[in-house]
Amino acid sequence: MMTNENIRLRFAPSPTGPLHIGGVRTALYNFLLARKLGGKMILRIEDTDQTRFVPGAEEYIIDAFKWCGIEFDEGVHVGGEYGPYKQSERKSLYKQYADELIASGNAYYAFDTAEELTELRNKYEAEKKVFTYNAFVRDELNNSENMGLQKAEELIAAGTPFVVRFKMPKDEKLVMHDLVRGEMHIDTNTLDDKIIFKSDGMPTYHLANIVDDHLMKISHVIRGEEWLPSMPLHVMLYKALKWDDTMPQFAHLPLLLKPK
């Protein structure tokens, strides 16, 4: 049974520029639900993509929320018991979960270069097909599913660049629940093996997001519908990490659009 103490919502922007009106609206929904239910509102900074980092953006975001009157109970600027609240300061946490997924057979190392993948995409396009890195091609590519874990570990020890991909299962029907859209069904054969961890030691958004929401005991994830295509992977990550029982409730909001 969920109590007020269990109600924990968050807004998690990336410091890639000014806060836009769509982000403010999403934060407001989270804030109002947290206050209505007597829960906590958290501000987390998701800065795993350092190539898009904009100096001063984090400070601008915090100042913008102060101006809007949206208050946070925990966060990068106020602290809290589940910190740190900036993903770049939580870097050491993520590798253990990537390793856990590899050990359980739910993820694998991939060594395909950008050039190799571009060549594959071009080849498929020439045949009027779309290349997707998924369950139907992974066993033929440059990864530990094909070469074996021992060979992969030798390559890593030798300094070969790699990524970790989530191993999307074949022939499964995934049932998901969204507070806005209700029950949704997805065929896992339509999903690709997304990258969740990079050889520079940083996770991608997907893994960091799930790990942080779990460790910070987030109860509801309210976000824009642009994240709806990511929901199947996020649900599968919760299942693979055996966190089904603590999976938050999801709500994907319609986007704000111009009149025309």
Buried (B, 14 or more C-beta within 10 A) or exposed (E): EEEEEEBBBBBBBBBEBEBEEBBBBBBBBBBBBBBEBEBBBBBBBBBBBEEEBEEEBBEBBBEBBEEEEBBBBBBBBBEBEBBBBBBBEBBEBBBEBBEBBBEEEBBBBBBBEEEEBEEBBEEBEEEEEEBBBBBEBBEEBBBBBBBEEEEBEEBBEEEBEBBBBBBBBEEBEBEBEBEEBEEBEBEBBEBBBBBBBBBEEBBBBBBBBBBBBBEBBBBBBBBBBEBBEBBBBBBBBBBBBEBEEBBBEBBBBEEEEEEE
